[in-house]
Amino acid sequence: MAKRKSKRKTKDTTAPARTTTPAASRPLIWEIAFWGLAALLFFSPYFRGLFFPSEQYKFLVLAAVVFWLVWLGKWALRQNKFFEHPLDYLVFGLPVVYLYSAFFAVNTGDAVNEVIKYTLYFLAFWSAARLLTGRKDINTMFKVIYGAAIVVSLAGLATATGIVYIKDGFLNGRIYSSFQYPNALASYLMAVFFIGLYLWQDAVIKGKKSFYPYLYAAGNFIIFTVFLGTQSNGGTLVFLLMLPLFITGVAKEWRIPHIWHFVLVALPSALAINRFLAAVAAEKFNAAWGWVFIGLLLAAAGQALFDLWDRRGLSAKLGGYRRIITWGSFGAFGATILGALVYAFTNPALQGKIQGLVKMRSAVTRLDFIGDALEMMTARPLTGWGGGGWQEAYQAFLNYNFISRQVHSHYAQVGVETGIIGVALFAVIWAVFLWTGHKLYHGSKGQPERRTLVWVTTVAALGIGLHAAIDFDLSLSALTLVLFTLMGVMAGLARQAGAAAEAGAAHSRGKYVPPDNLRLVAVSAVTVLIIAAGVCFSLASSYAVQGAARFNKGDFKGGLELLHKAQTCNPFKADYHTALAQAYKARGELDKALEQAELAVSKSKYDPARYQMLATVYYAKEDYEASVQNAEKAVSVAPLKRQVYEFLTEACFLAGQGALEKGEKDAARGYLEKALNVPERMQQIMAGLSEDEKKLWQNPKLVPSRKMQLHLGASHYLMGNFDAAVENMENAAKDKDLKPEALMWLSLAREQQGKTQEAEKLLNEAKKLNPNITAKYDQAKQLPVLSQ
């Protein structure tokens, strides 16, 4: 006992482990990391919503630097734990699951890109969970996100009025802004609008005479105006669900103020966007901005009314009637929505439009996508198809033809890409997130500001998550970064809640915590690898663009060098191999072209274009059987795409023509008969469709195109079916691009029918259109005509 007492009298030199650090005592390096994370969240929306990998690579590098700075700060503070909350493990599991599914991927390049994306999300989440543990820091980061949304909103308005140019920033009367997709923009603005309500409340609490509430009223007006301007049905539906939830969860004394603030912002927004879009449609851009400024004045006037309400203490006077007013407001809000729905569904002029819209939405843009995704998931339940698996392979599973490179349901897409493992992991992430929010919310009694912070974090994240169930919003990384930052905020608040007790216990034990140099080295090494991957992949994209530019200028040698650099920097992407195959084929280096084409197929197994490229190389090498086999493979992976049947017909005809040139008549007959059988195969597919499926078919139906009729006609000619050849060639000649060659074959067919004068006339017309057709005519005339 004496020894223990003597130890208590000595100076304490231990370094207790802590899970969080007060902002005032945080290392400077964390301040740098904080603003690095802020830059990540602020600038990401301006790069096309961070949808494309070329931009994601750059932001991965920034996120990795922020991550390393945070870990360096933790190392300095002897905070050696890497995983400190269940969400840490779960979110880390996402890139791990995608890495696992990449080993079974049907498109290696896309699968690696998804691993990079989820690594980016984890780094942002993990950094946010360490940097955003105090209310002050969280509020600052919320203001950064809020400021980014204001810029995105103003950019959308400016694009609509021609002040700035953003490709696809305003289309068909809808605001897309820098996201280039209105539904994702709506989800983003919805989440930030709830953050804006929280910031507005915080500003009102801090100072009744402050001008900040007016700034947030104006900002909320701008954000909500553009939200309405996206005309997103799904976004509006989710917002109508989340707004009452948000108001219900705030402190009782703030429910009425939030209702009135929303009304005083929403009404000017609805007026402004309605007149704004009408003015833009009429190209009256000054008038359009005039309506925006009128809306701003009305929002400011609404804030002035709220200030008058607040100064006179009307909230306190009506305190006894708060419940009646709250539920009355909810009732009025609900009655308004119900009345609008009743009017819409009972108005004869609107019924047809609504029924058509509902049918299209449910049957095409949502349910059928998800149904096909579930079929794909069932085919590979434990491995998935790898990242990008849907866009690579979905055409092989369609009941009728449509184009959708995304599932329009993030969770269904995760199921396609990773199987049930990824879906289960996402479900657990949401469950833990909501449970954490539940505990923090109910554990913050007597702390209304903290409680509101927890609630707005929950509602904003949940809104994004719900909308992602019916659209592919989370394919835009700018939005997903906001979501995982909000999850990081929740994990950070949870860590902060237990930090004081844990730190006190560690201090009372007097346990010395040495710096974990080994872990620092390991984390640094992983960070270097991540940064190297981001830099290399980014360079690959740049080299590929430069290489294409060189080819366009005729510099084949320079283009090849740059493409090889791109392939070296990113050895997973099939596009680079396809481009190299095309280049080598053009140079006549067929062995190298074949090698590259086969590599492209091995890394992109369900893209018909890869097999078509391989087929053209085999044809150039005079391996006609392999050429036709690969053309058939293209049909098998996209059986509802008319272009693959066009290519198959051409490949079979060319193979038959080549076999005839070699004197292989039996082989030629087989190829030509296969070409002539293609229309029947197409007809059988169309006959198996229901009437609704035929109506919903989005692309060219499976009927012979003019291009196909050209090769069908030539095949008929070589088979001795001259009448059928004439019929097909006359149709093909209606296409001005095909007309010279069609007239050439038509001339040959007429000559076989004994109509020599007409044949000569047709040939002369073909020569006028294309003087080079003579050589092809002479070659075709030398071919023997097979009997039926």
C-alpha positions in Angstrom: 0.0 0.0 0.0 2.9 2.3 0.8 4.3 1.8 -2.6 1.0 2.7 -4.2 0.7 5.9 -2.2 4.2 7.0 -3.2 3.3 6.5 -6.8 0.3 8.8 -6.5 2.6 11.6 -5.1 4.8 11.4 -8.2 4.2 13.5 -11.2 1.9 11.8 -13.7 3.8 11.2 -17.0 1.5 8.8 -18.6 -0.3 9.4 -21.9 -3.8 8.1 -21.6 -5.5 6.8 -24.7 -8.4 9.0 -25.9 -10.9 8.4 -28.6 -11.7 12.1 -29.3 -9.9 15.3 -28.8 -11.3 18.7 -27.9 -11.0 21.1 -30.9 -8.9 23.5 -28.9 -6.2 20.9 -28.2 -6.2 19.1 -31.5 -3.0 19.1 -33.5 -2.6 21.6 -36.3 -2.4 18.7 -38.8 -6.0 17.9 -38.1 -7.0 21.4 -39.0 -5.3 20.9 -42.3 -7.1 17.6 -42.7 -10.4 19.2 -41.7 -10.2 21.8 -44.5 -9.0 19.0 -46.9 -12.2 17.1 -46.2 -14.1 20.4 -46.6 -12.5 20.9 -50.0 -13.6 17.3 -50.9 -17.2 18.0 -50.1 -17.3 21.5 -51.6 -15.7 20.9 -55.0 -17.0 17.4 -55.8 -20.4 18.5 -57.1 -18.8 20.7 -59.7 -17.1 17.8 -61.5 -20.3 16.3 -63.1 -21.4 15.1 -59.7 -18.3 13.0 -59.6 -20.0 10.4 -61.7 -17.1 9.5 -64.0 -14.0 7.6 -62.9 -11.6 10.1 -64.3 -12.7 12.6 -61.7 -13.1 10.1 -59.0 -9.4 9.2 -59.2 -8.3 12.7 -58.4 -10.6 13.0 -55.4 -9.4 9.6 -54.2 -5.9 11.1 -53.9 -7.2 14.0 -51.9 -9.2 11.7 -49.6 -6.2 9.5 -49.0 -4.1 12.6 -48.0 -6.8 13.7 -45.6 -7.0 10.2 -44.2 -3.3 10.0 -43.6 -3.2 13.4 -41.9 -5.9 12.3 -39.6 -4.1 9.1 -38.7 -0.8 11.1 -38.2 -2.7 13.2 -35.7 -4.0 10.2 -34.0 -0.5 8.7 -33.8 0.8 11.9 -32.2 -2.0 11.8 -29.6 -1.4 8.0 -28.9 -4.9 7.2 -30.3 -3.9 3.9 -31.8 -7.3 2.4 -32.5 -8.3 2.2 -36.1 -11.8 0.8 -35.6 -13.7 2.5 -32.8 -17.3 2.2 -33.8 -19.4 -0.6 -35.5 -19.9 1.6 -38.5 -16.1 1.7 -38.9 -16.1 -2.0 -39.5 -19.2 -2.0 -41.7 -18.3 0.8 -44.0 -14.8 -0.7 -44.4 -16.5 -3.9 -45.4 -17.9 -2.2 -48.6 -14.6 -1.9 -50.5 -13.7 -5.3 -49.2 -16.8 -6.8 -50.6 -16.4 -5.1 -53.9 -12.8 -6.3 -54.0 -14.0 -9.8 -53.4 -16.6 -9.6 -56.2 -13.9 -8.2 -58.5 -12.4 -11.6 -58.7 -15.6 -12.8 -60.4 -16.3 -9.7 -62.4 -17.5 -9.7 -66.0 -15.8 -6.3 -66.5 -12.5 -6.1 -64.7 -12.0 -2.4 -65.3 -15.5 -1.4 -64.0 -15.0 -3.7 -61.0 -11.8 -2.0 -60.1 -13.4 1.4 -60.5 -16.1 0.4 -58.0 -13.4 -0.7 -55.5 -11.9 2.7 -55.9 -15.2 4.5 -55.4 -16.0 2.6 -52.1 -12.4 3.1 -50.9 -13.0 6.8 -51.5 -16.3 6.7 -49.5 -14.6 4.8 -46.6 -11.7 7.3 -46.4 -14.2 10.2 -46.3 -16.4 8.4 -43.7 -13.4 7.4 -41.5 -11.9 10.9 -41.6 -15.3 12.6 -40.9 -15.8 10.3 -37.9 -12.6 11.6 -36.3 -12.7 15.2 -37.4 -16.4 15.9 -36.8 -17.0 15.0 -33.2 -17.9 18.4 -31.8 -20.9 20.5 -32.6 -18.8 23.5 -33.7 -16.8 21.4 -36.3 -19.9 19.7 -37.5 -21.7 23.0 -38.0 -18.7 24.4 -39.9 -18.7 21.3 -42.2 -22.5 21.6 -42.7 -21.9 25.2 -43.8 -19.4 24.0 -46.3 -21.9 21.5 -47.7 -24.6 24.1 -47.6 -22.4 26.6 -49.5 -21.6 24.1 -52.2 -25.4 23.4 -52.6 -26.0 27.2 -53.0 -23.3 27.4 -55.8 -24.8 24.3 -57.5 -28.3 25.8 -57.3 -27.2 29.1 -58.7 -25.2 27.3 -61.4 -28.4 25.5 -62.4 -30.3 28.8 -62.6 -27.5 30.4 -64.6 -27.3 27.5 -67.0 -31.0 27.7 -67.7 -30.7 31.4 -68.5 -27.6 31.0 -70.6 -25.2 32.9 -68.3 -22.9 29.9 -67.9 -22.6 26.7 -69.9 -22.8 23.3 -68.3 -23.2 20.4 -70.6 -26.7 18.9 -69.9 -27.2 21.4 -67.1 -30.7 22.2 -68.3 -32.7 19.9 -70.5 -36.4 19.7 -71.4 -37.4 22.4 -68.9 -35.7 20.6 -66.0 -32.6 21.8 -64.0 -29.8 19.3 -64.0 -27.0 21.8 -63.0 -23.5 20.3 -62.5 -24.9 16.9 -61.5 -26.2 16.4 -65.0 -29.0 14.2 -63.6 -32.0 15.9 -62.1 -33.1 13.2 -59.7 -29.6 13.0 -58.1 -29.6 16.8 -57.8 -33.0 16.7 -56.2 -31.8 14.1 -53.6 -28.7 16.3 -52.9 -30.7 19.5 -52.5 -33.3 17.7 -50.3 -30.6 16.6 -47.8 -29.0 20.0 -47.8 -32.3 21.7 -47.4 -32.8 19.9 -44.1 -29.3 21.0 -43.1 -30.3 24.5 -44.0 -33.3 24.3 -41.7 -31.0 23.3 -38.9 -28.5 26.1 -39.6 -31.4 28.5 -39.8 -32.6 27.4 -36.3 -29.1 27.7 -35.0 -28.7 31.2 -36.3 -32.0 32.3 -34.8 -31.0 30.8 -31.4 -27.6 32.6 -31.4 -28.9 36.1 -32.1 -32.4 37.5 -32.6 -31.0 40.7 -34.2 -28.5 38.9 -36.3 -28.7 39.0 -40.1 -27.7 35.4 -40.4 -31.3 34.0 -40.2 -32.0 36.2 -43.3 -29.0 34.7 -45.1 -30.3 31.1 -44.4 -33.8 32.1 -45.3 -32.4 33.3 -48.7 -30.2 30.2 -49.1 -33.1 27.9 -48.2 -35.2 29.7 -50.8 -32.6 29.2 -53.5 -32.0 25.5 -52.7 -35.7 24.7 -52.5 -36.5 26.7 -55.7 -33.9 24.6 -57.7 -35.1 21.4 -55.9 -38.6 22.1 -57.4 -36.9 23.0 -60.7 -35.5 19.5 -61.0 -39.2 18.3 -61.3 -38.2 15.0 -59.7 -41.2 12.9 -58.9 -39.2 10.6 -56.7 -37.4 13.4 -55.0 -40.7 15.2 -54.2 -42.3 12.0 -52.8 -39.4 11.3 -50.5 -39.3 15.0 -49.4 -43.0 14.8 -48.5 -42.2 11.8 -46.3 -39.2 13.3 -44.7 -40.4 16.8 -43.9 -43.1 15.8 -41.4 -40.6 13.4 -39.9 -38.1 16.2 -39.5 -40.6 18.5 -37.9 -41.8 15.8 -35.5 -38.3 15.1 -34.2 -37.2 18.7 -33.4 -37.8 20.2 -30.0 -41.4 21.0 -29.3 -40.8 24.7 -29.1 -39.3 24.6 -32.6 -41.9 22.7 -34.5 -44.2 25.6 -35.2 -41.3 27.9 -36.2 -40.0 25.3 -38.6 -43.5 24.8 -40.1 -43.9 28.5 -40.7 -40.3 29.0 -41.9 -40.9 26.2 -44.4 -44.2 27.7 -45.6 -42.6 31.2 -45.9 -39.8 29.8 -48.0 -41.7 27.1 -50.0 -44.5 29.4 -51.3 -42.0 32.0 -52.8 -40.0 29.1 -54.2 -43.0 27.5 -55.9 -44.0 30.9 -57.3 -40.5 31.8 -58.5 -39.7 28.4 -60.2 -43.0 28.3 -61.9 -42.6 31.7 -63.5 -38.8 31.2 -63.9 -39.3 28.1 -66.1 -42.1 29.8 -68.1 -39.8 32.8 -68.7 -36.9 30.5 -69.7 -39.1 28.6 -72.1 -40.1 32.0 -73.7 -36.3 33.0 -73.7 -37.1 35.9 -71.5 -34.1 35.5 -69.3 -34.1 38.9 -67.5 -37.7 38.2 -66.5 -36.7 34.8 -65.2 -34.1 36.3 -62.9 -36.7 39.0 -61.9 -38.9 36.2 -60.5 -36.0 34.8 -58.6 -35.3 38.2 -57.0 -39.0 38.6 -56.2 -38.9 35.2 -54.5 -35.8 36.3 -52.5 -37.6 39.5 -51.4 -40.7 37.4 -50.3 -38.4 35.0 -48.4 -36.8 37.9 -46.6 -40.2 39.4 -45.9 -41.2 36.0 -44.5 -38.2 36.1 -42.2 -39.1 39.6 -41.1 -42.6 38.3 -40.2 -41.0 35.5 -38.2 -38.8 38.0 -36.3 -41.9 40.1 -35.5 -43.6 36.9 -34.3 -40.6 36.1 -32.2 -40.0 39.6 -30.7 -43.6 39.8 -29.5 -43.3 36.5 -27.8 -46.2 35.0 -29.7 -44.6 31.5 -29.5 -44.7 31.7 -25.7 -48.2 33.1 -25.6 -49.4 30.2 -27.8 -47.4 27.7 -25.9 -50.6 26.2 -24.3 -52.0 25.7 -27.8 -48.8 24.3 -29.3 -50.1 20.8 -29.8 -53.3 22.0 -31.4 -51.3 24.4 -33.7 -48.8 21.7 -34.6 -51.3 19.0 -35.4 -53.5 21.6 -37.1 -50.5 22.6 -39.3 -49.8 19.0 -40.1 -53.5 18.5 -40.9 -53.6 21.5 -43.2 -50.5 20.3 -44.9 -51.9 16.8 -45.4 -55.2 18.1 -46.5 -53.5 20.2 -49.2 -51.6 17.2 -50.5 -54.7 15.0 -50.4 -56.8 17.7 -52.1 -54.3 18.0 -54.9 -54.3 14.2 -55.4 -58.1 14.0 -55.4 -58.3 16.8 -57.9 -55.6 15.2 -60.1 -57.2 11.8 -60.1 -60.8 13.0 -60.6 -60.0 15.6 -63.3 -60.7 13.8 -66.7 -58.0 15.9 -68.4 -55.3 14.7 -66.1 -56.4 11.1 -65.6 -55.0 9.8 -68.8 -51.6 11.5 -68.3 -51.3 10.3 -64.7 -52.2 6.7 -65.6 -49.7 6.7 -68.4 -47.0 8.2 -66.1 -47.7 5.7 -63.3 -47.6 2.8 -65.8 -44.4 4.0 -67.4 -42.7 4.6 -64.1 -43.8 1.3 -62.5 -43.4 -0.9 -65.6 -40.3 0.5 -67.2 -38.2 2.8 -65.2 -38.4 1.0 -61.9 -40.0 -2.4 -61.5 -38.7 -4.0 -64.7 -35.2 -2.7 -64.0 -35.3 -4.1 -60.5 -36.9 -7.4 -61.7 -34.0 -8.0 -64.2 -31.5 -7.0 -61.5 -33.0 -9.6 -59.2 -32.8 -12.2 -61.9 -29.1 -11.4 -62.3 -28.6 -11.5 -58.6 -30.2 -14.9 -58.4 -27.8 -16.1 -61.1 -24.8 -15.2 -59.0 -26.0 -14.9 -55.4 -22.7 -15.3 -53.6 -20.2 -13.6 -55.9 -22.2 -11.0 -57.8 -21.2 -9.9 -61.3 -18.5 -7.4 -60.0 -18.7 -3.7 -60.0 -20.3 -2.4 -63.2 -21.9 -5.9 -63.7 -25.3 -4.5 -64.5 -24.2 -2.2 -67.3 -21.9 -4.9 -68.7 -24.4 -7.8 -68.7 -28.0 -6.6 -68.3 -28.8 -6.9 -72.0 -28.5 -10.7 -71.7 -31.4 -10.7 -69.2 -33.9 -8.4 -70.7 -37.5 -9.4 -71.6 -37.8 -6.5 -74.0 -35.2 -4.0 -75.2 -34.3 -0.8 -73.3 -31.2 1.1 -72.5 -30.3 1.7 -68.8 -26.7 1.6 -67.7 -27.9 1.9 -64.1 -30.5 -0.2 -62.3 -32.4 2.9 -60.9 -32.2 1.3 -57.5 -28.9 1.5 -55.7 -29.5 -1.5 -53.5 -30.6 -3.7 -56.4 -27.5 -2.6 -58.2 -25.4 -3.5 -55.2 -27.1 -6.9 -55.3 -26.2 -7.4 -58.9 -22.6 -6.4 -58.3 -21.9 -8.1 -55.0 -24.7 -10.6 -54.5 -26.5 -11.0 -51.2 -23.3 -10.2 -49.2 -23.3 -6.6 -50.3 -27.0 -6.1 -49.9 -26.9 -7.6 -46.4 -23.9 -5.3 -45.5 -25.8 -2.2 -46.6 -28.8 -3.3 -44.6 -26.7 -3.7 -41.5 -25.0 -0.3 -42.1 -28.4 1.4 -42.2 -29.6 -0.5 -39.2 -26.6 0.4 -37.1 -26.7 4.0 -38.3 -30.3 4.4 -37.3 -29.8 2.6 -34.0 -26.9 4.9 -33.2 -29.0 7.9 -34.1 -31.8 6.6 -31.9 -29.5 6.2 -28.9 -27.9 9.6 -29.4 -31.2 11.3 -29.9 -32.8 9.8 -26.7 -29.5 10.3 -24.8 -29.6 14.0 -25.5 -32.5 15.0 -23.3 -31.8 18.4 -21.8 -29.5 19.2 -24.8 -31.9 20.5 -27.4 -29.2 21.8 -29.8 -27.3 18.5 -29.8 -30.6 16.6 -30.1 -31.5 18.6 -33.2 -28.1 18.0 -34.7 -28.5 14.3 -34.3 -31.9 14.4 -35.8 -31.0 16.5 -38.8 -28.1 14.2 -39.5 -30.4 11.2 -39.4 -33.1 12.8 -41.5 -30.8 14.1 -44.2 -29.0 10.8 -44.5 -32.2 8.8 -44.5 -33.7 11.0 -47.2 -30.7 10.2 -49.5 -30.9 6.5 -48.6 -34.7 6.3 -49.3 -34.4 8.0 -52.6 -31.5 5.8 -53.6 -33.9 2.8 -53.3 -35.8 4.1 -56.4 -33.0 5.7 -58.4 -29.3 5.5 -59.1 -28.4 8.7 -57.2 -25.5 7.1 -55.3 -23.7 6.4 -58.6 -22.8 10.1 -58.4 -20.0 10.2 -55.9 -20.6 13.8 -54.9 -23.9 12.8 -53.3 -22.5 9.6 -51.8 -19.7 11.5 -50.2 -22.3 13.6 -48.4 -24.2 10.5 -47.3 -21.1 8.8 -45.8 -20.0 12.1 -44.2 -23.3 12.2 -42.4 -22.7 8.7 -41.3 -19.3 9.7 -40.2 -20.8 12.6 -38.2 -23.1 10.1 -36.5 -20.2 7.8 -35.6 -18.2 10.8 -34.4 -21.0 11.9 -32.1 -21.3 8.4 -30.8 -17.5 8.3 -30.1 -17.7 11.7 -28.4 -20.5 10.5 -26.2 -18.3 7.8 -24.6 -15.0 9.7 -24.9 -14.9 11.4 -21.5 -15.6 8.2 -19.5 -13.1 6.2 -21.5 -10.4 8.9 -21.2 -11.0 9.2 -17.5 -10.8 5.5 -16.9 -7.5 5.3 -18.9 -6.1 8.2 -16.9 -7.0 6.7 -13.6 -5.3 3.4 -14.6 -2.1 5.4 -15.3 -1.4 3.2 -18.3 1.3 4.4 -20.6 0.4 4.3 -24.3 3.5 4.3 -26.5 3.3 5.5 -30.1 2.4 2.7 -32.4 5.1 3.2 -35.1 4.4 -0.1 -36.7 0.8 0.8 -37.4 1.8 4.3 -38.6 4.1 2.6 -41.1 1.4 0.2 -42.2 -1.2 3.0 -42.6 1.3 5.1 -44.5 2.2 2.3 -46.8 -1.5 1.6 -47.6 -2.0 5.4 -48.2 0.9 5.5 -50.6 -0.6 2.5 -52.5 -4.0 4.3 -52.7 -2.5 7.5 -53.9 -0.3 5.7 -56.4 -3.4 3.9 -57.8 -5.4 7.2 -58.0 -2.5 8.9 -59.8 -1.8 6.0 -62.2 -5.5 5.6 -63.1 -5.8 9.3 -63.6 -2.7 9.3 -65.9 -4.2 6.4 -67.8 -7.3 8.4 -68.6 -5.2 11.4 -69.7 -3.0 9.3 -71.9 -6.0 7.7 -73.5 -7.5 11.1 -74.4 -4.2 12.3 -75.7 -3.7 9.1 -77.7 -7.1 9.5 -79.4 -6.2 13.1 -80.3 -2.9 11.8 -81.9 -4.8 9.2 -83.9 -7.2 11.9 -85.2 -4.2 13.9 -86.4 -2.8 10.8 -88.2 0.0 10.3 -85.7 -0.3 6.5 -85.3 3.0 6.0 -83.7 2.4 8.7 -81.1 -1.1 7.4 -80.5 0.1 3.8 -80.0 2.8 5.0 -77.5 0.2 6.9 -75.4 -2.3 4.0 -75.5 0.4 1.6 -74.3 1.1 4.0 -71.4 -2.6 4.1 -70.6 -2.7 0.3 -70.6 0.4 0.2 -68.4 -1.0 2.6 -65.9 -4.4 0.9 -65.8 -4.1 -2.7 -66.9 -7.7 -3.6 -66.0 -9.6 -1.5 -68.5 -10.8 -3.3 -71.6 -11.2 0.0 -73.6 -7.5 0.5 -74.0 -7.0 -3.0 -75.4 -9.9 -2.4 -77.9 -8.3 0.8 -79.0 -5.0 -0.9 -79.4 -6.6 -3.7 -81.4 -8.1 -1.1 -83.8 -4.8 0.7 -84.2 -2.9 -2.5 -84.9 -5.5 -3.7 -87.3 -5.4 -0.4 -89.2 -1.6 -0.9 -89.5 -1.9 -4.4 -90.7 -0.3 -5.9 -87.6 -2.9 -8.5 -87.2 -1.2 -10.8 -84.7 -0.8 -7.9 -82.3 -4.4 -6.8 -83.0 -5.7 -10.3 -82.2 -3.8 -10.3 -78.9 -5.2 -7.0 -77.8 -8.8 -7.9 -79.0 -8.6 -11.2 -77.0 -7.4 -9.3 -73.9 -10.3 -6.9 -74.3 -12.8 -9.8 -74.3 -11.1 -11.4 -71.3 -11.7 -8.2 -69.3 -15.1 -7.4 -70.6 -17.0 -10.6 -71.1 -20.6 -9.3 -71.9 -19.9 -6.3 -74.1 -21.0 -7.2 -77.7 -18.6 -4.6 -79.1 -15.6 -6.6 -77.8 -16.7 -9.7 -79.7 -17.4 -7.7 -82.8 -13.9 -6.3 -82.7 -12.5 -9.7 -82.3 -14.6 -10.9 -85.2 -13.2 -8.2 -87.5 -9.7 -9.1 -86.6 -10.3 -12.8 -87.3 -11.9 -11.9 -90.6 -8.8 -9.9 -91.5 -6.7 -12.9 -90.7 -9.1 -14.9 -93.0 -10.2 -17.1 -90.1 -13.8 -17.0 -91.2 -15.1 -19.6 -88.8 -13.7 -17.7 -85.7 -15.1 -14.5 -87.1 -18.6 -15.8 -87.4 -18.4 -17.5 -84.0 -17.5 -14.2 -82.3 -20.3 -12.5 -84.2 -22.7 -15.1 -82.8 -21.2 -14.5 -79.3 -22.1 -10.8 -79.6 -25.7 -11.9 -80.3 -25.7 -14.2 -77.3 -24.8 -11.4 -74.8 -27.2 -8.9 -76.3 -30.0 -10.9 -78.0 -32.4 -8.0 -78.2 -30.1 -5.5 -79.8 -30.7 -5.0 -83.6 -27.1 -3.9 -84.2 -25.7 -7.3 -83.3 -27.9 -9.0 -85.9 -26.8 -6.5 -88.5 -23.2 -7.3 -87.6 -23.9 -11.1 -87.7 -25.5 -10.8 -91.1 -22.5 -8.9 -92.4 -20.0 -11.2 -90.8 -21.7 -14.3 -92.3 -21.9 -12.7 -95.7 -18.2 -11.6 -95.7 -17.2 -15.1 -94.5 -19.3 -16.6 -97.4 -17.7 -14.2 -99.9 -14.2 -15.0 -98.6 -14.8 -18.7 -98.7 -16.0 -18.4 -102.3 -12.9 -16.5 -103.2 -10.9 -19.5 -101.8 -13.0 -21.9 -103.8 -14.6 -23.4 -100.6 -18.2 -23.6 -101.8 -19.6 -25.8 -99.1 -18.3 -23.6 -96.4 -19.5 -20.5 -98.3 -23.0 -22.0 -98.5 -23.1 -22.6 -94.8 -22.1 -19.0 -94.0 -24.6 -17.5 -96.5 -27.5 -19.7 -95.3 -26.7 -18.6 -91.7 -26.9 -14.9 -92.9 -30.2 -15.5 -94.6 -31.6 -17.2 -91.5 -31.0 -14.1 -89.3 -34.3 -12.4 -90.0 -36.2 -15.5 -89.0 -34.4 -15.5 -85.7 -35.3 -11.9 -85.1 -38.9 -12.6 -86.0 -39.1 -15.5 -83.5 -38.0 -13.2 -80.7 -40.5 -10.5 -81.6 -43.3 -13.1 -81.8 -42.6 -14.2 -78.2 -43.3 -10.7 -76.8 -46.5 -9.5 -75.4 -48.3 -6.5 -76.8 -47.3 -4.4 -73.8 -43.7 -5.4 -74.1 -43.7 -4.4 -77.8 -45.1 -1.0 -76.8 -42.5 -0.6 -74.1 -39.6 -1.5 -76.4 -37.4 1.5 -76.4 -34.9 0.9 -79.2 -35.2 -0.2 -82.9 -37.2 -3.4 -83.0 -35.9 -6.6 -84.4 -36.7 -6.1 -88.0 -34.2 -6.0 -90.9 -32.6 -2.6 -91.3 -31.4 -1.2 -94.6 -27.8 -2.1 -93.7 -28.9 -5.7 -93.0 -30.9 -5.8 -96.2 -27.7 -4.8 -98.1 -25.9 -7.9 -96.9 -29.1 -10.1 -97.1 -29.4 -9.0 -100.8 -25.8 -9.8 -101.5 -26.1 -13.2 -99.8 -29.2 -13.9 -101.9 -27.3 -13.0 -105.0 -24.4 -15.4 -104.2 -27.0 -18.1 -103.4 -28.7 -17.6 -106.8 -31.9 -16.1 -105.3 -31.9 -13.1 -107.7 -35.5 -12.0 -107.1 -35.0 -11.8 -103.3 -31.6 -10.1 -104.0 -33.4 -7.4 -106.1 -36.1 -6.8 -103.4 -33.5 -6.4 -100.6 -31.2 -4.2 -102.7 -34.0 -1.9 -103.7 -34.8 -1.3 -100.1 -31.1 -0.9 -99.1 -30.6 1.7 -101.9 -33.1 4.0 -100.1 -30.2 4.8 -97.7 -27.9 7.3 -99.4 -24.9 5.9 -97.6 -25.6 2.4 -98.8 -26.9 3.3 -102.2 -23.6 2.9 -104.3 -23.0 -0.6 -103.0 -26.6 -1.5 -103.2 -26.9 -0.4 -106.8 -23.7 -2.4 -107.6 -25.2 -5.6 -106.3 -28.6 -4.7 -107.9 -26.7 -4.3 -111.2 -25.2 -7.8 -110.9 -28.6 -9.3 -110.0 -30.3 -7.7 -113.0 -27.5 -8.9 -115.3 -28.1 -12.5 -114.0 -31.8 -12.0 -114.8 -30.9 -11.0 -118.3 -31.8 -7.3 -118.0 -28.4 -6.1 -119.3 -29.5 -2.5 -120.1 -30.9 -1.9 -116.7 -27.9 -3.5 -115.1 -25.5 -1.2 -117.1 -27.6 1.8 -116.1 -27.6 0.9 -112.4 -23.8 0.3 -112.5 -23.2 3.7 -114.1 -25.3 5.4 -111.4 -23.3 3.6 -108.7 -20.0 4.8 -110.3 -21.2 8.4 -110.3 -22.0 8.1 -106.6 -18.7 6.4 -105.8 -16.0 6.1 -108.5 -14.2 3.5 -106.4 -17.1 1.0 -106.7 -15.6 -0.3 -109.9 -13.0 -2.4 -108.2 -15.6 -3.9 -105.8 -17.8 -4.7 -108.8 -15.1 -6.5 -110.7 -14.3 -8.5 -107.6 -17.9 -9.5 -107.0 -18.5 -10.4 -110.6 -15.7 -12.9 -110.4 -17.4 -14.8 -107.7 -19.3 -18.0 -108.6 -23.0 -18.0 -107.9 -24.2 -21.0 -106.0 -27.3 -22.8 -107.0 -30.3 -23.0 -104.6 
